[in-house]
Amino acid sequence: MQYFKGAALLWHLEQDIVRSESDFNEFLRSYIARFSYRILNTDDFIQYFESYFPHVMKVDWNSWLYTPGMPPITIDFSTKLEQQCRQLVDQYSSISSEQLNSLNANQIAYFLNLLLNQSATNITYDRIKQMDINCHMNKYSNCEICYRWYQLCIRVKYIESFDDIMKFLGRTSRMKYLKVMYNEFKFSWPEMMSKVKEFFQEHKQYMHPIAIKQIEIRI
């Protein structure tokens, strides 16, 4: 329960109290910058949150932190956010930056996942290129977004993204990303495998031994 409750609390603070993903992300960056290398307790977090957001609705900290079970909150089971993503997937015209910026990070990752499940005839080089031109996809640093976007780029052989893909593989350490993306290259873009293997040899010294073995199987 404590793991789910902790994640639910952060979601509650972002969505119901602050009501802005970008503002909450700035708060987290500020919190980390201010308290790095220090030992904190729960009251320190509460005090800093309330001083950073002095005008937001009060949080029922007692229910969230010190009362057994989940707090009495109403869960919104609306599919509105999902429908926004599906409408973009089915959209005939190219996607604009305004449309993508209207989605939160989880929606963008879900939208890209829907694209990955589309047939090859629907996901073309031209569509991916136009989306990149309109939305500047290399601006995203969220790993879940990058992971799905670069899979799409590999599938359509979007050569303009190759350097960005290599940078992503170089900085990520999560085995899920590494295994799948090396596999994508092998089956979707085999003509680039010589460069991919060369990149892997240069960077495998920084990888976990299990990840190295899993990648070697795939390439």
VEXZA-14216 format. One record per residue: residue number from 1; z, x, y of N, C-alpha, C, O, CB in turn. Coordinates in steps of 0.1 Angstrom, whole numbers, plus 5000, padded with zeros to 4 digits. Glycine has a CB too. Layout:
VEXZA-14216
NUM:Z:X:Y:Z:X:Y:Z:X:Y:Z:X:Y:Z:X:Y
...
END
This chain:
VEXZA-14216
1:5000:5008:4988:5000:5000:5000:5000:5009:5013:4993:5005:5022:5012:4991:5000
2:5008:5020:5012:5009:5027:5025:4996:5033:5029:4993:5034:5041:5019:5039:5023
3:4987:5037:5020:4974:5042:5024:4965:5031:5031:4959:5034:5041:4966:5048:5012
4:4964:5020:5024:4957:5009:5030:4962:5004:5043:4955:5001:5053:4956:4997:5020
5:4976:5004:5044:4982:4999:5056:4980:5009:5068:4978:5004:5079:4997:4997:5054
6:4980:5022:5065:4977:5031:5076:4963:5030:5081:4961:5030:5093:4980:5045:5070
7:4954:5029:5072:4940:5027:5077:4938:5014:5084:4931:5013:5094:4930:5028:5064
8:4945:5003:5079:4944:4990:5086:4950:4991:5100:4945:4984:5109:4951:4979:5077
9:4961:4998:5101:4967:5000:5114:4957:5006:5125:4956:5001:5136:4980:5008:5114
10:4951:5017:5121:4941:5023:5130:4930:5014:5133:4925:5013:5145:4936:5036:5123
11:4925:5006:5123:4914:4997:5126:4919:4986:5135:4912:4982:5144:4910:4990:5112
12:4932:4981:5133:4938:4971:5142:4939:4976:5156:4936:4969:5166:4952:4967:5137
13:4943:4989:5158:4944:4994:5172:4931:4995:5178:4929:4992:5190:4951:5008:5171
14:4921:4999:5171:4907:5001:5177:4901:4988:5180:4896:4986:5191:4899:5009:5167
15:4901:4979:5170:4893:4966:5171:4901:4955:5179:4894:4948:5187:4890:4961:5158
16:4914:4954:5177:4921:4942:5182:4929:4946:5195:4932:4937:5203:4930:4937:5172
17:4933:4958:5196:4942:4962:5207:4934:4969:5218:4933:4964:5230:4953:4972:5203
18:4927:4980:5215:4919:4987:5225:4905:4980:5227:4901:4979:5238:4916:5002:5220
19:4900:4975:5216:4887:4967:5216:4875:4976:5221:4866:4971:5228:4889:4955:5225
20:4876:4988:5218:4865:4997:5221:4865:5009:5212:4875:5017:5212:4865:5002:5236
21:4855:5011:5204:4854:5022:5195:4853:5035:5202:4860:5045:5199:4842:5021:5185
22:4845:5036:5213:4844:5048:5220:4857:5052:5227:4861:5064:5227:4833:5047:5231
23:4864:5043:5233:4877:5045:5240:4887:5050:5230:4895:5059:5233:4882:5033:5248
24:4887:5044:5218:4897:5048:5208:4894:5062:5203:4903:5070:5200:4897:5038:5197
25:4881:5065:5201:4878:5079:5197:4882:5089:5207:4886:5100:5204:4862:5079:5194
26:4880:5086:5220:4885:5095:5231:4900:5097:5230:4905:5108:5232:4880:5090:5244
27:4907:5086:5227:4922:5087:5226:4925:5097:5214:4934:5105:5216:4928:5073:5223
28:4918:5095:5203:4921:5104:5192:4918:5119:5195:4926:5127:5191:4913:5100:5179
29:4907:5121:5202:4904:5135:5206:4915:5140:5215:4919:5152:5214:4890:5135:5213
30:4919:5132:5225:4930:5136:5234:4943:5139:5227:4950:5148:5230:4932:5125:5245
31:4946:5130:5217:4959:5132:5209:4959:5145:5201:4969:5152:5201:4960:5120:5200
32:4947:5148:5195:4946:5160:5187:4947:5172:5196:4954:5182:5193:4933:5160:5179
33:4940:5172:5208:4940:5183:5217:4954:5186:5223:4958:5197:5224:4930:5181:5228
34:4961:5175:5225:4974:5177:5232:4985:5181:5222:4994:5189:5225:4979:5164:5238
35:4984:5177:5209:4995:5179:5200:4992:5189:5189:4999:5190:5179:5000:5166:5194
36:4981:5196:5190:4977:5205:5179:4988:5215:5177:4994:5220:5187:4964:5212:5183
37:4990:5218:5164:5000:5229:5160:5015:5225:5163:5023:5233:5164:4997:5242:5167
38:5017:5212:5165:5031:5207:5167:5035:5197:5156:5026:5191:5150:5032:5201:5181
39:5048:5196:5154:5053:5187:5144:5057:5174:5152:5065:5175:5161:5065:5192:5136
40:5051:5163:5148:5054:5150:5155:5060:5140:5146:5059:5141:5134:5041:5145:5161
41:5066:5130:5152:5071:5119:5144:5064:5106:5149:5056:5106:5158:5087:5117:5145
42:5067:5095:5143:5061:5082:5146:5063:5078:5160:5053:5073:5167:5066:5071:5137
43:5075:5080:5166:5077:5076:5180:5069:5084:5189:5064:5079:5200:5092:5079:5183
44:5066:5097:5186:5057:5105:5195:5043:5098:5196:5037:5097:5206:5055:5119:5189
45:5038:5094:5184:5025:5087:5184:5025:5074:5192:5016:5072:5200:5020:5084:5170
46:5035:5066:5190:5037:5053:5197:5037:5056:5213:5030:5049:5220:5049:5045:5193
47:5046:5065:5217:5047:5068:5231:5034:5073:5237:5031:5068:5248:5058:5078:5233
48:5027:5081:5230:5015:5086:5236:5004:5075:5236:4997:5074:5246:5009:5098:5228
49:5003:5067:5226:4994:5056:5226:4996:5046:5237:4987:5043:5245:4994:5048:5212
50:5009:5043:5240:5012:5033:5250:5010:5039:5264:5007:5032:5273:5027:5029:5248
51:5012:5052:5265:5010:5059:5278:4995:5060:5281:4991:5060:5293:5017:5072:5279
52:4987:5062:5270:4972:5064:5272:4966:5050:5275:4956:5049:5282:4966:5070:5259
53:4971:5039:5269:4966:5026:5271:4977:5017:5276:4982:5008:5269:4960:5020:5257
54:4981:5019:5289:4992:5011:5294:4990:4996:5296:4999:4989:5297:4996:5017:5308
55:4977:4992:5297:4974:4978:5300:4969:4970:5289:4965:4958:5291:4964:4978:5311
56:4969:4975:5277:4964:4967:5265:4976:4959:5260:4987:4960:5264:4959:4977:5254
57:4972:4949:5251:4982:4941:5245:4992:4948:5237:4989:4959:5231:4975:4930:5236
58:5004:4944:5237:5015:4951:5230:5013:4950:5215:5008:4940:5209:5029:4944:5233
59:5017:4961:5208:5015:4962:5194:5028:4959:5187:5039:4963:5191:5010:4976:5190
60:5027:4951:5176:5039:4948:5168:5042:4960:5159:5039:4959:5147:5038:4934:5160
61:5047:4970:5164:5049:4983:5156:5059:4980:5145:5057:4986:5134:5055:4994:5165
62:5069:4972:5147:5079:4970:5136:5073:4964:5124:5076:4968:5113:5090:4960:5141
63:5064:4954:5126:5057:4948:5114:5048:4957:5107:5047:4958:5095:5049:4935:5118
64:5041:4965:5115:5031:4975:5109:5038:4987:5102:5033:4991:5092:5022:4980:5120
65:5049:4991:5108:5054:5004:5103:5067:5003:5095:5069:5011:5086:5057:5013:5115
66:5075:4992:5097:5088:4992:5090:5091:4980:5082:5102:4978:5076:5099:4993:5101
67:5081:4971:5081:5083:4958:5073:5074:4959:5061:5062:4963:5062:5079:4946:5081
68:5080:4957:5049:5072:4958:5036:5060:4948:5037:5060:4938:5043:5081:4954:5024
69:5049:4953:5030:5037:4944:5029:5029:4945:5041:5032:4953:5050:5041:4930:5026
70:5018:4938:5041:5009:4938:5052:5014:4928:5063:5020:4918:5060:4995:4934:5048
71:5012:4932:5076:5016:4923:5087:5009:4910:5087:4998:4909:5081:5015:4930:5100
72:5014:4900:5093:5007:4887:5094:4996:4887:5104:4998:4883:5116:5017:4875:5097
73:4984:4891:5100:4973:4891:5108:4962:4882:5102:4961:4880:5090:4967:4905:5111
74:4953:4877:5111:4942:4868:5106:4930:4877:5104:4925:4883:5113:4939:4857:5116
75:4925:4876:5091:4913:4884:5088:4900:4877:5091:4899:4865:5088:4913:4888:5073
76:4891:4883:5098:4879:4877:5102:4868:4880:5091:4864:4892:5090:4874:4881:5116
77:4864:4870:5084:4855:4872:5073:4840:4869:5077:4832:4866:5069:4858:4864:5061
78:4838:4868:5090:4825:4865:5095:4815:4876:5091:4818:4888:5090:4825:4864:5111
79:4803:4872:5089:4792:4881:5085:4783:4885:5097:4772:4890:5095:4783:4876:5074
80:4788:4882:5109:4780:4884:5121:4776:4899:5122:4764:4901:5126:4788:4880:5133
81:4785:4908:5120:4781:4922:5121:4771:4927:5111:4762:4934:5114:4794:4931:5120
82:4772:4921:5099:4762:4924:5088:4749:4918:5092:4738:4925:5090:4767:4919:5075
83:4749:4906:5097:4736:4900:5101:4728:4907:5112:4716:4908:5112:4738:4885:5105
84:4736:4913:5121:4729:4922:5131:4721:4933:5125:4710:4936:5129:4740:4927:5141
85:4727:4939:5115:4721:4950:5108:4709:4945:5100:4698:4952:5100:4730:4957:5098
86:4710:4934:5093:4699:4929:5085:4687:4925:5094:4675:4926:5090:4703:4917:5077
87:4690:4920:5106:4679:4916:5115:4671:4928:5120:4659:4927:5121:4685:4908:5127
88:4678:4939:5122:4671:4951:5126:4663:4957:5115:4651:4961:5117:4681:4962:5130
89:4668:4956:5102:4660:4960:5091:4647:4952:5089:4636:4958:5086:4668:4959:5078
90:4648:4939:5092:4636:4930:5090:4627:4930:5102:4617:4924:5102:4641:4916:5087
91:4631:4937:5113:4624:4936:5126:4610:4943:5124:4610:4954:5119:4632:4943:5137
92:4600:4937:5128:4586:4942:5127:4584:4953:5137:4578:4963:5134:4576:4931:5129
93:4588:4951:5149:4586:4961:5160:4596:4973:5158:4606:4972:5150:4587:4955:5174
94:4593:4984:5165:4602:4996:5164:4616:4993:5170:4617:4984:5179:4595:5008:5171
95:4626:5000:5165:4639:4998:5170:4642:5006:5182:4638:5017:5183:4650:5002:5159
96:4648:4999:5192:4651:5006:5205:4664:5012:5205:4673:5009:5197:4649:4996:5217
97:4667:5021:5215:4680:5027:5216:4690:5017:5220:4702:5018:5215:4679:5039:5227
98:4687:5007:5228:4696:4997:5232:4701:4989:5220:4713:4986:5219:4690:4987:5242
99:4692:4986:5211:4696:4979:5199:4705:4987:5190:4715:4981:5185:4683:4975:5191
100:4702:5000:5188:4711:5008:5179:4724:5010:5186:4735:5011:5180:4704:5021:5176
101:4724:5012:5199:4737:5015:5207:4746:5003:5207:4758:5004:5209:4734:5019:5221
102:4740:4991:5204:4748:4979:5204:4757:4978:5191:4766:4970:5190:4740:4967:5205
103:4754:4986:5181:4761:4986:5168:4772:4997:5169:4771:5007:5176:4751:4989:5157
104:4783:4994:5161:4793:5004:5160:4789:5014:5149:4779:5012:5142:4807:4998:5157
105:4797:5024:5147:4793:5035:5137:4792:5030:5123:4783:5033:5116:4804:5046:5138
106:4801:5021:5119:4801:5015:5106:4788:5007:5104:4782:5007:5093:4813:5006:5103
107:4784:4999:5114:4772:4991:5114:4759:5000:5112:4750:4997:5105:4771:4982:5126
108:4759:5011:5120:4748:5020:5119:4746:5026:5105:4735:5027:5100:4749:5032:5130
109:4757:5030:5099:4757:5036:5086:4752:5025:5076:4744:5028:5067:4771:5041:5082
110:4757:5013:5078:4753:5002:5069:4738:4999:5071:4731:4996:5061:4761:4989:5072
111:4734:4998:5083:4720:4996:5086:4711:5006:5080:4700:5003:5074:4717:4996:5101
112:4714:5019:5081:4706:5030:5074:4707:5029:5059:4697:5032:5052:4712:5044:5079
113:4718:5024:5054:4719:5022:5039:4709:5011:5035:4703:5012:5024:4733:5019:5035
114:4708:5000:5043:4699:4990:5040:4685:4995:5040:4677:4991:5032:4700:4978:5050
115:4682:5004:5050:4668:5010:5050:4666:5018:5037:4654:5018:5032:4667:5018:5062
116:4676:5025:5033:4674:5033:5021:4671:5025:5009:4664:5030:4999:4687:5041:5018
117:4675:5012:5009:4672:5003:4997:4659:4996:4999:4656:4988:4990:4684:4994:4996
118:4652:4998:5010:4639:4992:5012:4629:4998:5003:4631:5009:4998:4635:4992:5027
119:4618:4991:5001:4607:4997:4993:4600:5008:5001:4601:5008:5013:4597:4986:4988
120:4594:5017:4994:4587:5028:5000:4576:5024:5010:4573:5031:5020:4580:5037:4990
121:4570:5012:5008:4560:5007:5017:4566:5003:5030:4559:5003:5040:4553:4995:5011
122:4579:4999:5030:4585:4995:5043:4591:5006:5051:4592:5005:5063:4596:4985:5040
123:4594:5018:5044:4600:5029:5051:4589:5040:5051:4587:5047:5041:4613:5034:5044
124:4583:5042:5062:4572:5051:5064:4575:5062:5073:4585:5061:5081:4559:5044:5068
125:4567:5073:5073:4569:5084:5082:4568:5079:5097:4576:5083:5105:4558:5095:5079
126:4558:5071:5100:4557:5066:5113:4569:5058:5118:4573:5059:5130:4544:5057:5114
127:4574:5050:5109:4586:5042:5113:4598:5050:5116:4605:5048:5126:4589:5031:5102
128:4600:5060:5108:4612:5069:5110:4610:5078:5122:4619:5080:5130:4614:5078:5097
129:4598:5083:5124:4595:5091:5136:4597:5083:5149:4603:5088:5158:4580:5096:5136
130:4592:5071:5149:4594:5062:5161:4608:5059:5164:4613:5059:5175:4586:5049:5160
131:4616:5057:5153:4630:5054:5155:4637:5066:5160:4646:5065:5169:4636:5050:5141
132:4633:5078:5156:4639:5091:5161:4636:5093:5176:4644:5097:5183:4635:5103:5153
133:4623:5090:5179:4619:5092:5193:4627:5082:5202:4631:5086:5213:4604:5089:5194
134:4628:5070:5198:4635:5059:5206:4650:5062:5207:4656:5060:5217:4632:5046:5200
135:4656:5065:5196:4671:5065:5195:4677:5079:5194:4689:5080:5195:4675:5058:5182
136:4669:5090:5194:4675:5103:5194:4685:5105:5183:4697:5107:5186:4681:5107:5208
137:4681:5103:5171:4691:5103:5160:4699:5116:5158:4710:5115:5152:4684:5100:5147
138:4694:5127:5163:4702:5139:5161:4714:5140:5170:4722:5149:5170:4693:5151:5164
139:4716:5129:5179:4728:5129:5187:4741:5125:5179:4752:5127:5183:4726:5119:5199
140:4739:5119:5167:4750:5114:5159:4756:5126:5151:4749:5134:5145:4746:5103:5150
141:4770:5126:5152:4777:5136:5144:4785:5130:5133:4790:5137:5124:4787:5144:5153
142:4786:5117:5132:4793:5110:5122:4786:5113:5108:4774:5111:5107:4793:5095:5124
143:4793:5119:5099:4787:5123:5086:4781:5112:5078:4770:5114:5072:4798:5130:5078
144:4787:5100:5078:4781:5089:5071:4767:5085:5076:4758:5081:5069:4791:5077:5070
145:4766:5086:5090:4753:5082:5096:4743:5093:5093:4732:5090:5089:4755:5081:5111
146:4747:5106:5095:4738:5117:5093:4733:5118:5078:4722:5120:5075:4745:5131:5096
147:4743:5115:5069:4740:5116:5055:4728:5106:5051:4719:5109:5044:4752:5112:5047
148:4729:5094:5056:4719:5084:5053:4706:5086:5061:4695:5084:5056:4725:5070:5056
149:4708:5090:5074:4696:5093:5081:4687:5104:5075:4675:5103:5074:4699:5096:5096
150:4694:5115:5071:4686:5126:5066:4680:5123:5052:4670:5129:5049:4695:5138:5065
151:4686:5114:5045:4680:5110:5032:4667:5103:5035:4657:5105:5029:4689:5100:5024
152:4667:5094:5046:4655:5087:5050:4644:5097:5054:4632:5096:5051:4657:5077:5061
153:4648:5107:5062:4639:5117:5067:4633:5125:5055:4621:5128:5055:4646:5127:5076
154:4641:5128:5045:4635:5136:5033:4625:5127:5026:4615:5132:5022:4647:5140:5024
155:4628:5114:5024:4620:5105:5016:4606:5104:5023:4596:5102:5015:4626:5092:5015
156:4605:5104:5036:4592:5102:5042:4586:5115:5047:4576:5116:5053:4594:5093:5055
157:4593:5126:5043:4589:5140:5046:4587:5142:5062:4577:5146:5066:4575:5143:5039
158:4597:5138:5069:4597:5139:5083:4601:5153:5087:4612:5157:5089:4608:5129:5090
159:4591:5161:5088:4592:5176:5090:4600:5179:5102:4606:5190:5103:4579:5182:5090
160:4599:5171:5113:4606:5174:5125:4621:5175:5124:4628:5181:5132:4602:5164:5136
161:4626:5169:5113:4641:5168:5111:4646:5179:5102:4658:5180:5099:4645:5155:5105
162:4637:5188:5097:4640:5197:5086:4652:5206:5091:4661:5209:5083:4628:5205:5082
163:4650:5212:5103:4661:5221:5108:4674:5214:5109:4685:5220:5106:4657:5227:5121
164:4674:5202:5114:4687:5194:5115:4693:5191:5102:4705:5192:5100:4684:5181:5123
165:4684:5189:5092:4689:5186:5078:4696:5199:5073:4707:5198:5067:4678:5182:5069
166:4690:5210:5075:4696:5223:5071:4709:5226:5078:4719:5231:5071:4686:5235:5073
167:4710:5223:5090:4723:5225:5098:4734:5216:5092:4745:5220:5091:4721:5222:5113
168:4730:5203:5089:4739:5194:5083:4744:5199:5069:4756:5199:5067:4733:5180:5081
169:4735:5204:5061:4739:5209:5048:4748:5221:5049:4757:5224:5041:4727:5212:5039
170:4746:5229:5060:4753:5241:5062:4768:5238:5067:4777:5246:5064:4747:5250:5072
171:4770:5227:5074:4783:5225:5080:4791:5215:5071:4803:5214:5073:4782:5219:5094
172:4785:5208:5062:4792:5198:5054:4798:5205:5041:4791:5214:5036:4784:5186:5050
173:4809:5200:5037:4815:5205:5024:4817:5195:5014:4822:5197:5003:4828:5213:5027
174:4814:5182:5017:4817:5171:5008:4806:5171:4997:4794:5170:5000:4817:5158:5015
175:4811:5171:4985:4802:5172:4973:4792:5161:4973:4781:5162:4968:4810:5174:4961
176:4797:5149:4977:4788:5137:4976:4775:5139:4984:4764:5136:4980:4795:5124:4981
177:4777:5144:4996:4765:5147:5005:4756:5158:4999:4744:5156:4998:4770:5151:5019
178:4762:5169:4994:4755:5180:4990:4746:5176:4977:4734:5179:4977:4764:5192:4987
179:4753:5170:4967:4746:5167:4955:4734:5158:4957:4723:5160:4953:4755:5161:4945
180:4736:5147:4965:4726:5137:4967:4714:5143:4975:4703:5140:4972:4732:5125:4974
181:4717:5150:4985:4707:5155:4994:4698:5166:4988:4686:5166:4990:4712:5160:5007
182:4704:5175:4980:4696:5184:4972:4688:5177:4962:4676:5181:4959:4705:5195:4966
183:4693:5167:4956:4686:5159:4947:4674:5152:4953:4663:5151:4948:4695:5148:4940
184:4676:5147:4966:4666:5140:4973:4654:5150:4976:4642:5146:4974:4671:5135:4987
185:4657:5162:4979:4647:5172:4981:4638:5174:4969:4626:5175:4969:4653:5185:4986
186:4646:5175:4958:4639:5178:4945:4629:5168:4941:4618:5171:4937:4649:5179:4934
187:4632:5155:4943:4623:5144:4939:4614:5138:4950:4604:5133:4947:4632:5133:4933
188:4619:5139:4962:4611:5133:4973:4603:5143:4981:4593:5139:4987:4620:5125:4982
189:4607:5155:4982:4600:5165:4990:4600:5178:4983:4604:5188:4988:4607:5166:5004
190:4594:5179:4971:4594:5191:4962:4587:5203:4969:4591:5214:4966:4587:5188:4949
191:4578:5201:4978:4571:5212:4984:4580:5220:4993:4576:5231:4997:4559:5207:4992
192:4592:5215:4997:4601:5222:5005:4612:5229:4997:4621:5235:5003:4607:5212:5015
193:4611:5228:4984:4622:5233:4975:4624:5248:4976:4635:5253:4975:4620:5229:4961
194:4613:5255:4979:4615:5270:4980:4624:5273:4992:4633:5282:4991:4601:5277:4982
195:4622:5266:5003:4631:5269:5015:4645:5264:5013:4654:5270:5017:4625:5262:5027
196:4646:5252:5005:4659:5247:5002:4667:5256:4993:4679:5259:4996:4658:5233:4996
197:4660:5262:4983:4667:5271:4974:4671:5284:4982:4682:5289:4979:4658:5275:4963
198:4663:5288:4991:4666:5300:4999:4678:5297:5008:4687:5306:5009:4654:5304:5008
199:4679:5286:5014:4690:5282:5022:4703:5281:5013:4713:5286:5017:4687:5268:5028
200:4702:5275:5001:4713:5274:4992:4719:5288:4989:4731:5290:4989:4709:5267:4980
201:4710:5298:4986:4714:5311:4982:4722:5318:4994:4731:5325:4992:4703:5320:4978
202:4718:5315:5006:4724:5321:5018:4738:5315:5020:4746:5321:5026:4715:5319:5030
203:4739:5302:5017:4752:5295:5020:4761:5292:5009:4772:5287:5012:4748:5282:5027
204:4758:5295:4997:4766:5291:4986:4780:5298:4985:4789:5293:4979:4759:5293:4973
205:4780:5310:4992:4793:5317:4992:4804:5309:5000:4816:5312:4998:4791:5331:4999
206:4800:5299:5008:4809:5291:5016:4813:5278:5009:4821:5270:5014:4804:5289:5029
207:4806:5276:4997:4808:5263:4990:4819:5264:4979:4822:5275:4974:4795:5258:4984
208:4824:5252:4975:4833:5251:4964:4826:5255:4951:4814:5251:4949:4840:5237:4963
209:4832:5262:4942:4825:5265:4929:4819:5253:4921:4809:5254:4915:4835:5273:4920
210:4827:5242:4922:4822:5230:4914:4809:5225:4921:4800:5221:4915:4833:5219:4914
211:4809:5225:4935:4797:5221:4942:4785:5230:4939:4774:5225:4938:4800:5220:4957
212:4788:5243:4938:4777:5252:4935:4771:5249:4922:4759:5249:4920:4782:5267:4935
213:4779:5246:4912:4774:5243:4898:4766:5230:4898:4755:5229:4892:4785:5242:4888
214:4771:5220:4906:4764:5207:4906:4751:5209:4913:4741:5202:4909:4773:5197:4914
215:4750:5217:4923:4737:5219:4930:4727:5227:4922:4715:5223:4921:4739:5226:4944
216:4732:5237:4915:4724:5245:4907:4717:5237:4896:4706:5240:4892:4732:5257:4901
217:4724:5227:4891:4719:5218:4881:4707:5211:4886:4697:5208:4879:4729:5208:4875
218:4708:5207:4899:4698:5199:4905:4685:5206:4911:4675:5200:4913:4704:5191:4916
219:4687:5219:4914:4676:5226:4919:4670:5237:4910:4661:5244:4913:4680:5233:4932
END
